[in-house]
């Protein structure tokens, strides 16, 4: 390839890395109007969801693609995952389902003060993190049996189980775009059930009950199945595939759903390209025991599920 493209990408990462964010967590927006980039003081959101997900993913994968030579990328990844565990990882009550919250700064326009707001919603986009954490644990420089790697693998499994429940708990067996975690007080106010032990702790986020045929959950099923050998991830993937076949298949393809809580609706006349490029690819690989794709030794999946050979194998 052309060396100048790689150098340009490295410069971008170097500029972002130079900001040295607290806890290794990078806001999703950067102000780039002066000589040096800076974090925005008005729109300062910390999230592993939309607009932030791929950045964290490539920290680890850039390190892997160049055969673990660029240690600065692994260091960025480890710092960010440490911050994620400290600041964003939450568990629902009473079921202890793992999810990631988001934080943002709220500006008091009268007094000029700032305060941090926590948003207890979890996006389907964030379901990629189960696979990423598992991959990071199995390639940890401290060893797969180190306390850090064992922690990350435990979190990977917990988040992926939550993502499975995002599918299994709906009438269609398909996941909404995002879910809200309801506190005990919110459950009382909404009058869902008197017995909080049996109340639904999550519900589709308002205006986010649609299903776009997204790949992130089955991506994590695939990676965890290959790394752990646990057949449960293949079973979960088969359940998701059956629901897609039942509720999304059309005469000429597959369509999105407006509302995963309504099993009587027809699919939309719309199919995202990532359904073919990612969702079906990961489902196929999940079921294929003899694939030549080897993401531990030969390949690195980019964020659009293309298996790229490691640099040392291109020579």
Residue pairs with C-beta under 8 A, 6 or more apart in sequence:
13 62
13 73
13 76
15 36
15 37
16 26
16 30
16 37
16 55
17 72
17 76
18 36
19 26
19 30
19 37
19 38
19 39
21 27
21 39
22 83
23 79
23 82
23 83
23 86
23 87
24 76
24 78
24 79
24 80
24 81
24 82
24 83
25 46
25 80
25 83
25 84
25 87
25 88
26 39
26 46
26 52
26 55
26 56
26 80
27 39
27 40
27 43
27 44
27 45
27 46
28 45
28 46
28 47
28 51
28 52
29 39
29 40
29 43
29 44
29 45
29 51
30 37
30 38
30 39
30 40
31 37
31 38
31 39
31 40
41 105
41 114
42 105
42 107
43 104
44 104
44 105
45 102
45 103
45 104
45 105
46 52
46 87
46 88
46 102
46 103
46 104
47 100
47 102
48 56
48 84
48 88
48 100
48 126
48 129
49 100
49 102
49 122
49 123
49 125
49 126
49 178
50 123
50 125
53 125
53 126
53 128
53 129
53 303
54 303
56 77
56 80
56 129
56 132
57 128
57 132
57 303
58 73
58 303
59 73
59 74
59 76
59 77
59 80
60 73
60 74
60 77
60 132
60 135
60 136
60 139
61 300
61 301
61 302
62 70
62 73
63 70
63 71
63 73
63 74
63 77
64 135
64 139
64 300
64 310
65 300
65 308
65 310
65 311
66 310
66 311
67 310
67 311
67 312
68 74
68 139
68 141
74 141
77 136
78 136
78 148
81 133
81 136
81 152
84 100
85 151
85 155
87 103
88 100
88 101
88 102
88 103
89 98
89 99
89 100
89 155
90 98
90 99
90 100
90 101
90 120
90 181
91 97
91 98
91 99
92 99
92 181
92 201
92 202
93 183
93 184
93 201
94 196
94 197
94 201
95 201
97 158
97 161
97 162
97 165
97 201
97 202
98 155
98 158
98 159
98 161
98 162
99 120
99 122
99 159
99 162
99 179
99 181
100 122
100 126
100 129
100 159
101 118
101 119
101 120
101 121
101 122
101 181
102 118
102 119
102 121
103 116
103 117
103 118
103 119
104 116
104 117
104 119
105 114
105 115
105 116
105 117
106 114
106 115
106 116
106 117
107 113
107 114
108 114
108 115
120 180
120 181
120 183
121 178
121 179
121 180
121 181
121 205
122 162
122 178
122 179
122 181
122 202
123 177
123 178
124 163
124 166
124 175
124 176
124 177
124 178
124 214
124 216
124 217
125 214
125 216
126 159
126 216
127 159
127 160
127 163
127 166
127 214
127 216
127 217
127 219
127 220
128 216
128 219
128 220
128 303
129 156
129 159
129 220
130 156
130 157
130 159
130 160
130 163
130 220
130 223
130 224
131 156
131 160
131 219
131 220
131 222
131 223
131 224
132 156
132 223
133 152
133 153
133 155
133 156
133 159
134 152
134 153
134 156
134 157
134 220
134 223
134 224
134 227
134 228
135 223
135 227
135 295
136 149
136 152
137 144
137 148
137 149
137 150
137 152
137 153
137 156
138 144
138 149
138 153
138 227
138 296
139 296
140 146
140 148
140 149
140 152
142 148
142 149
143 149
144 153
156 220
156 224
157 224
159 220
160 217
160 220
160 221
160 224
160 233
163 175
163 216
163 217
163 220
164 217
164 221
164 236
165 202
166 175
166 176
166 179
166 202
166 217
167 173
167 174
167 175
167 217
167 236
167 239
167 240
167 243
168 239
169 200
169 202
170 176
170 260
170 261
171 260
171 261
171 262
171 263
172 211
172 243
172 246
172 247
172 257
172 260
172 261
172 262
172 263
173 239
173 240
173 242
173 243
173 246
173 247
174 211
174 240
174 243
174 244
174 247
174 248
174 257
174 260
175 211
175 214
175 217
175 260
176 204
176 205
176 208
176 209
176 210
176 211
176 260
176 261
177 204
177 205
177 208
177 209
177 210
177 211
177 212
177 214
178 204
178 205
178 208
179 202
179 203
179 204
179 205
179 208
180 202
180 203
180 204
180 205
180 206
181 201
181 202
182 190
182 192
182 199
182 200
182 201
182 202
182 203
184 196
187 193
187 196
187 199
187 201
188 196
192 199
192 200
193 199
193 200
204 260
204 261
209 258
209 259
209 260
209 261
210 256
210 257
210 258
210 259
210 260
211 248
211 256
211 257
211 260
212 256
212 272
213 244
213 248
213 254
213 256
213 271
213 272
213 274
213 275
213 279
214 272
214 274
214 279
215 274
215 275
215 278
215 279
215 281
215 282
215 305
217 240
218 237
218 240
218 279
218 282
218 283
218 286
219 278
219 282
219 305
220 233
221 233
221 234
221 236
221 237
221 240
221 282
221 286
222 233
222 237
222 282
222 283
222 285
222 286
223 295
224 230
224 233
225 231
225 233
225 234
225 237
225 286
226 295
227 296
233 286
234 286
234 287
237 282
237 283
237 286
237 287
238 287
240 283
241 283
244 254
244 279
247 257
247 263
247 267
248 254
248 255
248 256
248 257
248 267
249 267
250 267
250 269
253 271
254 267
254 271
254 275
255 266
255 267
255 268
255 269
255 270
255 271
256 267
256 268
256 270
256 271
256 272
257 265
257 267
257 268
258 265
258 268
259 265
274 304
274 305
277 304
277 305
277 306
278 304
278 305
281 305
282 305
285 291
285 293
293 299
293 307
295 301
295 307
298 309
298 310
298 313
299 307
299 308
299 309
299 310
300 307
300 308
300 310
301 307
301 308
302 308
